């Protein structure tokens, strides 16, 4: 069945954040900092207030009057009260009758700013690898150090130590729809409609920024024109709400693409050093060192380094290791999640490193990975058990395909393999409310479909499988944070795996209730003449006949399903400092790329691609293939062309699509997708999530194919023609 | 800068707007004055193709055109294309091929493809049709399903 949202989207009939409009609405624009690092000496907003069409201007001095007490003590004030930490940071906001008037007024503000020293690049903060003592530098906002086993002894006695340094670049989510929201105050309630992946997360976030209780906030999602991690946390909403309070009118705020890039909370550059000790053909020890640019992230609020560093050990048994990561504050916008945050970058470094090591040892790269691949029952770096895990099966499937490709490989071409793992079903869990009506089933959620189909289609399929109702009798309806049951949001490849379990529980509860009323153990539902029929053994009866008078009056029978992730303990004794993240419900990916490298220009063309994914059970197979194809192509952008470029003054040099190159329709090779089933996850019917895993191995697979084609390794992303040409000594 | 009345022909109908600044872009007139929000706002720099409309049948980025420039021309938006036979076939092809995910880029793709198929006669080759979509960005599908939709739409209008 085709997705219910596809046809209305294709004819432009659905409302996204950018489309929001309300009677009497004002348009907003942001006043943004002219410097990357500085102190506000004087912020005169009186000129802006006098500009034509301007209705409200809010800056740091207005917070006290507009917000309840406590807002100024918020951990993250809505405007910087003193220190500006990145260029373009919003320092005030304007609402006017037209967008043009708002932008003109915002541009008329000339803040007096004292410039401070700019930290633009992490290699300038720590030109040498930092010592443990360096963690006390105020620019270190996150520090993780963990050790397992006698790693020093293993390195001393190793036959071979393979040491390399990799660099990765800043990349942007570039959802085609820019961020947009509409705020208004209704009966004292702060109401926001927003293009968001996480309505409930947004509520929590805005409450903490504005210092108001969650009970005074109402969030309603719109259709989302792509998220990829960028539409999770509060971003524009607090500014729009402040202007709505100040003006007493609805306020629309959306970002220009230049603002998308200049304010983007996204992946920032890193330097990764890997040392691997090998004895008798096996890895016996690893040292991982990570310098991660986390931009203007605040101390203690950095999630990136603790989350990322485990990916640098990979889905492989590692007898002993030491990992140390520094999250470094620079004057770029704060680091933010971007489809499998930092995992493609980690996999690029680790899988390139393993590939080079296998070649050095004269072992086939696929065989070398198989030797170390996690299997069910292994323990992760943090001593968590690995559940059913299809990496070995994926590698075997990939080996067969690679063999066929190798047999007919033209000169100048190369084949690369890379693996990745991901942990799905994360998040604080969620709930689903099902209403079974005489003519069909409604699933009520607070979060909108963001594009991948997991909400509009995936949740419906779970209910279909449990209850037996056909899909066209099931529909998902969207509420707001007051009417819909809680869910932590669409992120982390968690929707089907985690929220799907809530739907499964609610559906089973409905089935059990009806079975009890029908006097049987098991029932199934079916449709007949647009009526829901309850099938109990050989008896069929209308649903309405099993409903109580109260249920009939309410329109149907309701069930609530809840799924909250079990608390998983990790071995903290292995962690010396900082926070590492526990992973769970592991999913494996193995990718193959064939490339052709132009020996004059360094241009890399991906000729064909294959992706093998262990995802437990493909509950919605067309959606799985669509996620893999989309993730691979996004990964090709990270691999080959996407790169945010900052000047030494931390000014973004390419804030737009004309200089930041996304893959286009002609860049896409044939992509073969193979699902590895049989390694069940915790989700419904054994499903694991698939939103993020497909992007993870891509840059590494391409880089390994380039090394295979040329005999030369490129140590930095992306593999632009210039970088490849330099590596080949053509420049 | 002046503003004054503006007349446009949109989807075959004559529309009058008051106090339109000379600097207003066709994208904004369509979305905020004509209420036709199927034309999506993306980058506003001609880089993404989400705002593609037809001007005298030619695919045009409405973010790069001033409304006054096209006052003598025929403007067709996704809402107009969707009522035409070719447009309906293209929408059906996108829907059935699984080429719609977040859907934000889709109206632009539909307009750009329909433009190439609505001339009558035998349709251009698949290669030519795909070349005609080089200016449209999609971040969700990896373009794989869109290529299938192009093939299906071409077959359907033959």
HADDOCK unambig.tbl for C-alpha pairs under 7 A between the chains (distance, minus, plus):
assign (segid A and resid 2 and name CA) (segid B and resid 95 and name CA) 6.60 0.50 0.50
assign (segid A and resid 2 and name CA) (segid B and resid 96 and name CA) 5.87 0.50 0.50
assign (segid A and resid 6 and name CA) (segid B and resid 95 and name CA) 5.37 0.50 0.50
assign (segid A and resid 6 and name CA) (segid B and resid 100 and name CA) 5.46 0.50 0.50
assign (segid A and resid 7 and name CA) (segid B and resid 91 and name CA) 6.70 0.50 0.50
assign (segid A and resid 7 and name CA) (segid B and resid 95 and name CA) 5.66 0.50 0.50
assign (segid A and resid 9 and name CA) (segid B and resid 103 and name CA) 5.29 0.50 0.50
assign (segid A and resid 10 and name CA) (segid B and resid 91 and name CA) 5.91 0.50 0.50
assign (segid A and resid 10 and name CA) (segid B and resid 103 and name CA) 6.46 0.50 0.50
assign (segid A and resid 10 and name CA) (segid B and resid 106 and name CA) 5.27 0.50 0.50
assign (segid A and resid 10 and name CA) (segid B and resid 107 and name CA) 5.24 0.50 0.50
assign (segid A and resid 11 and name CA) (segid B and resid 38 and name CA) 6.77 0.50 0.50
assign (segid A and resid 11 and name CA) (segid B and resid 78 and name CA) 6.13 0.50 0.50
assign (segid A and resid 11 and name CA) (segid B and resid 79 and name CA) 6.49 0.50 0.50
assign (segid A and resid 11 and name CA) (segid B and resid 82 and name CA) 5.91 0.50 0.50
assign (segid A and resid 11 and name CA) (segid B and resid 91 and name CA) 6.92 0.50 0.50
assign (segid A and resid 11 and name CA) (segid B and resid 107 and name CA) 5.88 0.50 0.50
assign (segid A and resid 12 and name CA) (segid B and resid 37 and name CA) 7.00 0.50 0.50
assign (segid A and resid 12 and name CA) (segid B and resid 38 and name CA) 3.71 0.50 0.50
assign (segid A and resid 12 and name CA) (segid B and resid 39 and name CA) 6.83 0.50 0.50
assign (segid A and resid 12 and name CA) (segid B and resid 78 and name CA) 6.64 0.50 0.50
assign (segid A and resid 12 and name CA) (segid B and resid 107 and name CA) 5.68 0.50 0.50
assign (segid A and resid 13 and name CA) (segid B and resid 38 and name CA) 5.94 0.50 0.50
assign (segid A and resid 19 and name CA) (segid B and resid 37 and name CA) 6.45 0.50 0.50
assign (segid A and resid 175 and name CA) (segid B and resid 139 and name CA) 6.53 0.50 0.50
assign (segid A and resid 176 and name CA) (segid B and resid 42 and name CA) 5.84 0.50 0.50
assign (segid A and resid 176 and name CA) (segid B and resid 104 and name CA) 6.73 0.50 0.50
assign (segid A and resid 176 and name CA) (segid B and resid 105 and name CA) 6.90 0.50 0.50
assign (segid A and resid 176 and name CA) (segid B and resid 139 and name CA) 6.91 0.50 0.50
assign (segid A and resid 177 and name CA) (segid B and resid 42 and name CA) 5.67 0.50 0.50
assign (segid A and resid 177 and name CA) (segid B and resid 104 and name CA) 6.52 0.50 0.50
assign (segid A and resid 178 and name CA) (segid B and resid 42 and name CA) 6.57 0.50 0.50
assign (segid A and resid 224 and name CA) (segid B and resid 102 and name CA) 6.46 0.50 0.50
assign (segid A and resid 225 and name CA) (segid B and resid 102 and name CA) 5.13 0.50 0.50
assign (segid A and resid 225 and name CA) (segid B and resid 103 and name CA) 6.57 0.50 0.50
assign (segid A and resid 225 and name CA) (segid B and resid 104 and name CA) 4.93 0.50 0.50
assign (segid A and resid 226 and name CA) (segid B and resid 102 and name CA) 5.52 0.50 0.50
assign (segid A and resid 256 and name CA) (segid B and resid 43 and name CA) 6.99 0.50 0.50
assign (segid A and resid 257 and name CA) (segid B and resid 43 and name CA) 5.24 0.50 0.50
assign (segid A and resid 450 and name CA) (segid B and resid 102 and name CA) 5.75 0.50 0.50
assign (segid A and resid 451 and name CA) (segid B and resid 101 and name CA) 4.32 0.50 0.50
assign (segid A and resid 451 and name CA) (segid B and resid 102 and name CA) 3.47 0.50 0.50
assign (segid A and resid 452 and name CA) (segid B and resid 101 and name CA) 5.68 0.50 0.50
assign (segid A and resid 452 and name CA) (segid B and resid 102 and name CA) 6.86 0.50 0.50
assign (segid A and resid 453 and name CA) (segid B and resid 101 and name CA) 6.88 0.50 0.50
assign (segid A and resid 626 and name CA) (segid B and resid 141 and name CA) 6.08 0.50 0.50
assign (segid A and resid 629 and name CA) (segid B and resid 141 and name CA) 6.37 0.50 0.50
assign (segid A and resid 629 and name CA) (segid B and resid 142 and name CA) 5.41 0.50 0.50
assign (segid A and resid 629 and name CA) (segid B and resid 144 and name CA) 6.75 0.50 0.50
assign (segid A and resid 630 and name CA) (segid B and resid 140 and name CA) 5.14 0.50 0.50
assign (segid A and resid 630 and name CA) (segid B and resid 141 and name CA) 4.35 0.50 0.50
assign (segid A and resid 630 and name CA) (segid B and resid 142 and name CA) 3.99 0.50 0.50
assign (segid A and resid 633 and name CA) (segid B and resid 142 and name CA) 4.95 0.50 0.50
assign (segid A and resid 634 and name CA) (segid B and resid 139 and name CA) 6.95 0.50 0.50
assign (segid A and resid 657 and name CA) (segid B and resid 47 and name CA) 5.47 0.50 0.50
assign (segid A and resid 658 and name CA) (segid B and resid 47 and name CA) 6.02 0.50 0.50
assign (segid A and resid 664 and name CA) (segid B and resid 134 and name CA) 6.14 0.50 0.50
assign (segid A and resid 664 and name CA) (segid B and resid 137 and name CA) 6.21 0.50 0.50
assign (segid A and resid 665 and name CA) (segid B and resid 134 and name CA) 5.85 0.50 0.50
assign (segid A and resid 665 and name CA) (segid B and resid 143 and name CA) 5.66 0.50 0.50
assign (segid A and resid 666 and name CA) (segid B and resid 134 and name CA) 6.76 0.50 0.50
